[in-house]
Amino acid sequence: MQTHSPYQGPLAGVRVLDLSSVIFGPMSSQVLADYGAEVIKIEPPAGDSTRNTGPALEKGMAAMFLGSNRSKKSVVLDLKRPSAQEALQALLATADVFMHSMRPQKLAKLGLDRDTLRARYPRLIYVGLHGFGEDGPYAGMPAYDDVIQGMSGLADLMDRQIGEARYLPTIAADKTCGLVGAHAILAALFQRERTGEGCFVEVPMYETMVGFNLVEHFYGQHFTPPLSPPGYPRVMAASRRPYRTLDGYVCMMPYTNQHWQRFFEAVGQPAMASDERFANQAARTRHIDTLLDLLGSFVKQRNTAHWLEVCERLEIPAAAVARLEDLQSDPHLRATDFFVSLQDEAMGEVRFPRSSVRMDGQQAPIGMPPRLGEHTAELLKQAGLGDAAIAALHDHHDKEN
């Protein structure tokens, strides 16, 4: 079980108001919460849709919600109502960061547009988590992970590798953009420490994922004229996959000239290391499918333990393929306390994977994700609202439900 620590994290004292939902925004603000920020989810009366996605022991606390909302607080406000808009303004007056994933036209009607809030709260970091940059023709279009995976080239990379356009079996765009959003907010907070002024931070999913994919896949397109089509051949190779052994799979990556020389010697084919197709990095890249097929033909003749022993002896990176079910019992993850258990009065023991980041060996403690509206009265009272105004907001929500 997690032991409580006085360590609060580097963002202790920073208040974040997060109007976003699903994964992109909540993932981003969860990183800030892991670093010690006070993150307040502003939710509609129905709550974030992920509250009802996946298995649950309690209504509104489903697995998908738990995965990206730890250590946060929840305030319910029906922003269609002027009194709720006023309550949000009271919270904004206390905030360092305001995050949203709403379209600009909708924000203006609520008095939450960039120009209004930047003028009213000059120290505020105003963060727009968008599908597309606001100055392009796609601005305002709805964006979901599947759509962005397709538009940004990820599905095409799968097509190039396996001959069929596919999505990655993880919400890669939402999570990647969430991480980029978090580091952009951290940079804006650092700038504010120097200048005293807030700023507008825009994180568009489409451009973010195109840039993510082109780190290696822009390839020869860096040059004028281009020296090759886009796409890094080694990672697109159809044979780049875990290799089947007699009793499972192993991930092996001979990479340097020395790695390949050692490998070919170990399988009794030392002459292959000087084959002109495999003699250096450039040649191996040109003939990568042939090379990896050859590697696989040797690997399938022995069991996984054999290859792990061989690779350790030859100093070649290698590991067995882990199943998702294996991760909680992984000795390294157990030794580093990667999985944390919290005790909840209603749900009992609830487990979480934690942030991988430590500072001076410590991390801010993890807290339970909030029940819907759990902190509404407390935080609005702190922001200066009277009991009658808070009760009126509650009464309206109760009637709506």
N, C-alpha and C positions, 0 to 999 in steps of 0.2 A: 504494500500500500504506500501511496505517496506520503512523505512526511512534510509537514509544513515548515517553511523557511521564511526568515525575515526578508530575504532577497526579493526585490520588487521588479527588477528589470530596468533596462536603460530608458524606456519610455514612460516610467512611472510619472504621473502628473499630467500626461497628455490625454485629452478627452477627444474621442472620435464619435461623431454621429454618422451612422451608416443607414442610408435609406435603400440600399441595394438588396437583392434577394437572389435565391437559387445558389449558384456556386461562385461565379466570377468575383463579385464584390465581397460576399461573405468570406471567401478564401483569403482575399486581400486583407480584410480587417482582422481576420483571425491571426494572421502573422503579426499584426500590430499588437493584438491582445497578448500573444505569446511573448512579446518583448516588454510587456508590462503596461501598455496603454489601457485606459478605461474605454472600452468600446460599447456604445449604446446602439442597439438595433432599434430603428424606428419602423414599426410594423403596422400594417393595416389591421382592422379587427379580425380578419380571417387568418392573419399570420403569413409568414414566409411559406411558400408552397412546399418547400422541402420538409416542413414539419410533419407532413403526411406522406412522405415518400420512403418506402422500405419498411422493414419490420419495426415494431414498437411495442413497448410494455404499457405505454400511456399515450392517450390521444395528444397529438401536437408535439411529441418528442420522438419522432421516428429517426431511424438510423442515418439517413442522409443529412438531416439537420444537425445531428450530433457531430458529424464529420467535419463541419466547417463553421461551427459557432461556439466552440468552447471558450470559457472565460469571458463571456459577454454579458450585457444586461439587455433587457427588453422593455421598450415603452410602446404602448399601443396608441396610435393617433389616427383617426379618420380624417385625412387631410382634405376631404371634400368639404369639411365644416370649418367656417372661419375661426371658431374657438380653438379647434385643434391646430390650425395654422398659427394662431397666436401663441399657443403652448410651445410649438416647435421653435418659434422665434425666441422665446425665453430660453430654451435649451441652446440655441445657436449662439446666444450671447455668452455662453460659458464654454464654447467648444473651440478646439484647435484645428480640427479637421472635419469637413463635411463631405461625405461621399454619396453619390447617387448613380443610378443607371437608368434614369428616366430621360425621355426625349425632351429637347429644349422647349418645344411649344407647350408641353404640359407643365414644365417648371415655371414658366412665366405666369400662368394662370394662378399658381400657388404662391407667387412672390418669392420663388426660390431660384430665380434665374441668376446667372453668374454676375451680371452687372449690379443687380440690386444688392446681393449679399456681399460682394467684394467692396461696394461703397459703404455698406452699413457696418461691416466687420473687417477692417483692413488687415488684421492679423490672421484671418481665417485662411486655411489651405482648402480651396474649393476643388473637388475632384470629380470629374466627369468620366465615368466608366462606360464607354460607348462601344457600339458595334463597329463604327467607322468614323474616321476623322470628319469634323464638322464642315470642313471647307471643300469636300469632294462630292461627286455626284451620288455616292451611296449613303450620304449622311441621313440619319434618321431611319434607315431601313432596319427591320428587326434582325437580330443576330443571335443564333444559337450555336452551341458547340459543333453539331453536325454540319451546319451550313458553313461555319468558319473553317472547319477541317477541309471541306471540299474546296472552298474558294481560295484558300491559302497554299494549296499544293500538296497537303498531306495525303489526300486520297489518291492523287496522281502518283506520289511516291510509292504507295502500295501497289498501284497498277503496274508501275515500272518493275517492281520486284516480283510480284506473284501473278501478274497478268490479269488482275481484277481490281477495280477501284474499291477500296474498303476504308472504313473509319478505323482508327486505332481503338481498341477496346478499353479506352479510358477517356475521360472528358479532358483531353489534352489541351484544347484551346482555352477552356474556362480556367483550368488550374494554372497553366503557364501565364496567362494574362493576369490572373490574380497575383502571382508572384511579382510580375513586372509592376503591377499597380502598387504593391507594398513598397518596393524599392523606390518608385517614383515619389511616393508620399514621404518616405524617409529623407530623400534628397531635398524635397520642398521644406520639410521641417528644419533641416540643417541650414538651408539658405535663410530661413526666417530668423534663425538664431544669429546670423551675421547682419541681416538687414533690418530686422524688426517688422518686415512686411510679409504678408501672406502672398499667395499666388494661385493661379488657375492651373491645375494639372489635368491634362487630357490623356486618357489611356484607351486608344481604340483597338478592339480585338483584331480586326482584319490586318491592319498594318503591323501590329505586334507579332502575329503569327507568321506573316510573310517574312518579316525580318528573322524570326526564330528559324524558319525552315531554310532560309538562304545563307545561314552562317557557313555551312559547308556546300550547299547545293547551288549557290551562285556560280561557283567553280570558275570555268573559263570565261564567264560573262563579265568578270572584273575588267577584262582587257578590251582595247579597241584596236583592231577588230577582235571579236571574241576568239579565244583560243580553243574553245570546246563548247558543246551545248551545256545547258545547266544540268546539274546532277552529279554528285560524287559517286563514281562507279562502285567503290568498295562497299559502301553501305546500302546501295541499291541492288547488289548482286543477289540473284535468286537463291544462291547457296549460302548466303549469310543467315544462319539460323543455328539454334542449338543442334549439336550433332548427336545422332542416335548411337547409343552404345548397346552392348548385349543386354543390359538390364535397366536402361533409362536414357537420360540425356546428359550431355556435358557441354558447358560453354567454354570454348578454348579460343585463345587469340594469340597465336604466334604472330609477331608483328615485325620485329627487326630482322635484319639479315642473320644475326646470331641465333635468334629464336628458330628460324626456319632451318638453319644448318643443324642445330641440335635436334630438332624434330625429325628431319630426314635421316639423321644418323640413328636415332632411337628406333625407327621403324625399318632399319636395314636398307635404306635407299640413299646413301650419302651423296651419290652423283646428282640427285634431283636438285640439290642446293645450288649447283652451278648451271643448271638448265637455264638457257637465256630467257625463258619466260618467267623465271622465278628468282633470278639472281640479285635483283635490287627492288627497291620500293616502287619505282616507276613501272618496271616491267610487271611486277605482281599486280599493280592496280589495273593495268591493261588486260591481264589474263586472270582476273580475280575469280570468276566463276569456275574456270578450269582448276585453279589452285584449291579453292574451297571444296569442290567435288572430290578432289584427290585426298584432301585431308579427311573428309567424311568417310571415304572408302577404307581408310586405315582405322579410324575411330570405331566403326561399327563391329570390328573384329574382337574387341575386348570390352570388359565391363567398366563401369564408371569409376570404381575405386582404382583400377589400374591406371586410368588416364590422369586422375587426380595426383597419384603418386608420381607418375612420370613427369607431369608438368611442374610439380613442386621441385623435383630434382633438377629439372632443366631450367627452372626459373621462368616458365611460360605462364602468363595469367590464365587461370582456369577455375571453374566452380561448377558444382552440380546445379541443375535446374531446381529451384525451390518452388513448391506449390504454395498458393496463398495460405493454405491451412498450416503450413510449416513455419510461417514467419514468427508466430507468437512463441514458439519453442526454440527459435534460433539462439544458440549460445551467445553470440555477440550482442544481439539485440537485448537479450536478458541481462547480460553483464553491464550494458550501458543504460539500463532502465528506460529503454525506449517506449515500452508499453506501461501506461499508468492506470491504476485502478482508483476510482473515486467511489465513495459510499454515499448513495442518495437515499433519503428517507423513504421515498415512494418506490423507487425502482431497484433498490439494493445496489450491488456492485456493478458499476458501469466502467468499461475499459476504453481507453483512447490510445492511439499512437501519438506521441508528442513531437514537438519541434525538435529537429536534429541539432539546432544551434545552441552552443553554450558560450558563456562569457565568463572568463576566469573560472571555468568549471561549473558554473551555475546557470540555471534557467529560472524564469519567473514561474511560480506555482501555477498549475492548471486548475481552472474552475469549471464547474458544470455549465453546460449551455443553459440559457434561461428559459423558464416557462413563458408562454405568451403573455406579455404585459406585466411580468413579475415585478418590475421596478418602476412602473408608471407613477404611482402615487408618490413614492419616495423621491424620485428625481424631479418631478414637477414641483413638488413642495420645496425642494432645494433651490429650484430655479425661480421661486417667488410666487407661484400660483397659490391661491387660497384654497381651503378645503372645499368650499362650495363649487368653485370652478372645476376642481379635480373630480368631485362627485358627479357634476353634470356631464363630464366627458365619459365617466364610467357608466352612468345611467343610459346615455345614448348608445354605447356599445352593447349594453345588455339588451336594450330594446331591439337593436339590429339583429342580435343573435337569437 
